Amino acid sequence: SKREIKMRKLDSTKVRPLKSEQLLHIEDHDFALRPGFGGSPIPVGIDVQVESIDSISEVDMDFTMTLYLRHYWKDERLSFRSNKNKSMTFDGRLIKKIWVPDVFFVHSKRSFIHDTTVENIMLRVYPDGNVLFSLRITVSAMCFMDFSRFPLDTQNCSLELESYAYNEDDLMLYWKHGNKSLTTDEQISLSQFFIEEFSASSGLAFYSSTGWYNRLFINFALRRHIFFFVLQSYFPAMLMVMLSWVSFWIDRRAVPARVSLGITTVLTMSTIMTGVSASMPQVSYIKAVDVYLWISFLFVFLSVIEYAAVNYLTTIEERKQLKKRGKASGVYMDAVQAMAFDGCFHDTDVDMDLSGFSDPCEENETRTSETNISSVESTRLKRSLKGSVGRIILQNNHVIDTYSRIIFPSVYIVFNFLYWGLYI
């Protein structure tokens, strides 16, 4: 009815809006061609705001970054009349109908434009034909890392931008605001790295089949946190090396104690080295952490070899003493057989000197001697207990143990000074 038709006209929501394509006259031009085709190259300015660095992988040698990528150029075919000189803003639906720069990320492994809740694309057109094209992108790109100083290293990575189809004769990429074209979020932080600097640079790339292309670089330097590796690798390695030195202070007769301690420290060092290697790429050169762990492993291994030498020389020494007494046929065999059962040497001279002091390997002799000590001698023994313990330790340890107590810690301290002085 006429009344319904009149009501529809008065309803502004039913009025068909003016199409942006008609306002921009998109259908009157061929946007398959770049602006100014056949003339000088079109300048395309770039600026980037880094939102976050999501991850850095040493194993894959790559990094993942989320950023806002903005393009600036002028296309007179998009100019329009505006009384108030105001720009028009569009979403991603207009992108497929006009020309936009074909910028891509060099050495990119994977990337995507965020599309929640819609594609994060913005196009702003000004009356004079200037265009702002903005994207929110997450990109994973290669970073050629050098681990020769790991974990005391600093890595320099870069994200490179370049036109895929248009060489320098058709398109000229440049940083829109020079060094200020690259901005970052102040809250960017990484769990394993300090971000030392961000910088922007530019250059040229040559391809033999297509020519020269403008290339832009987003450079950033990352310095690794050392405290995590001190707690997880360096400090446990130091403790294992120092624990292996305890063997030098244990009686040379206590074979099970010293051998068990040596094997335990060797296996623990192997576990630490395996854990570090599992989280690193299989590179063909030696890393700084490898130098430290392998030398620490060498110290632990040498402490085991040291006791093997002490044990062997002690056996030779005991054999010579028994041969001099003419008892090699009887007493020596008894001593060797007893050592095989209880893990202790039975040196008759030392046993007589220490007959008044408790020893696990000579429990029967000690009990007999204690019954013959008078009350006066017992009091005197308690007063001189500290001196007796020192004398017993010196008598029951080989000269190699005595030197090892000084040489091993001294050399290890010198190594630590040289290592940290060289790599820090």
Secondary structure, DSSP 8 states (H G I E B T S, - for coil): -HHHHHHHHH-GGGS----HHHHHTGGGS-TTS-TTTTSS-EEEEEEEEEEEEEEEETTTTEEEEEEEEEEEEE-GGG----SS---EEE-GGGGGGS----EEEETEEEEEE--SSS--EEEEE-TTSEEEEEEEEEEEEE-----TTTTS-EEEEEEEEEESS--TTTEEEEETTGGGGEEE-TT---SSEEEEEEEEEEEEEEETTTEEEEEEEEEEEEEE-SHHHIIIIIHHHHHHHHHHHGGGGS-TT-HHHHHHHHHHHHHHHHHHHHHHHHTS---SS--HHHHHHHHHHHHHHHHHHHHHHHHHHHHHHHHHHHHHTT-TTTHHHHHHHHHHHHS----HHHHHHTTTS--GGGHHHHHHHHHH--HHHHHHHHHTHHHHHHHHHHHHS-HHHHHHHHHHHHHHHHHHHHHHHHH-
